[in-house]
Amino acid sequence: MTESVSRHAIVVIEKISAPVEVETSMDHGSTNHLRVTAENLDIFVLNYLSAKHAATDFIRAHHGTKSLFYSQGKGFSSIILINNGCLNFKNFT
C-alpha cells in the first residue's frame, strides 16, 4: 500500500467508525513490526494488489485464525468498503 493511500484510509476510518485503533505497515517482508501487527490485530485488511508476495505469506502465517480480508483494488476506497462490513460505522453524512 502506498503511504498516501494509507493516510487517507486512516482519516476516513477514524471519522466514520466507532473508536478503533488503526495500524498500517508498508513493510515488504518479514519484519518484527509486521509480525507484531499481524499477531495482534483482530481485523487485518491486506491491500493485496500492492502487497509483496513475501509480506502476504508472512501475514497469513502470523495472523492465525482471525479475520483476514483482501481489498479488491489499490486505493483507499477498497479498504473502506471492507471496513464498512467489519466495523460498527456511525451515521456519516
N, C-alpha and C positions, 0 to 999 in steps of 0.2 A: 504494500500500500504506500502511496506517496504521502509525504508529510502534509501537503495541503489537504488531501482527502481526509486524512486522519484528524487534522484540526477542525475541519468543517463538520465531520461526523460527531465529534465530541461536543461541539457547541450545540448542534441540533438535538442530540440525545439528552443533554443536560437541560435544555429548555422545555422539551416536550414529555419527558418521562418523570416517573416518581424518582425520589432520590436514589441515585445509583452511583457506583464508583466505576469509572471508565478507564481502562488501561489500553495503551497502544504499544505496538512494537513494530519496528521496521527491520528487525534482525533477519539476516539471510540464512542463518544456520543455527546450530546448537550452542546457544549462549546460556549463561546462568539466568539472566533476566527473562529470556523466553521460556526456560524450564519452569521457573517460579510462577510466571504468569499463567502458563498452561496448566500447571498443577492446582492453582488457587482460584481461578475464575470459575464461576458457576456456569456462565454462558460465554462461549467463545465464537466470535464471528471471524471467519477466515476469508480474507479478500483473495480468493483462490487465483484469479487471473493475474494478480500482481505478485503472488507469493512465489518464493523459490521452492523447488521440489524438496530440498533438504530440510527447510524450515517446516514445510507442511507435514512431512513424515515425523519430524521431531515433535511437533504439536500433537499429532494423533497419538503418539506413543506416551506422552506425558499428561494428556488431558483426561485420560481414563474413560469412564462411562458417562461423564457429564455431557451436557448438550454442546454439540459442535455443529455450527452452521456454515454454509458456504455461500458467499454473496454471488449473485449472478453477473455482476459487472465489476468494473474497476472504480467506479465513482462512489461518492458518499451516499447517493440515493439507494443504491443496492444494500448498503449496510443499514440504512434507516428502515427499509422495507422489512428486513429480517427482524430488527429490533421491535418493530411495531407488533409483531406476533409474540415476542418474548417478554416484553416489559409492560408494566401497568401504566400506559400513557395517560396523561392528563388531557383534558379537552383543550386542544390547541387551535386558537383562532387568531 
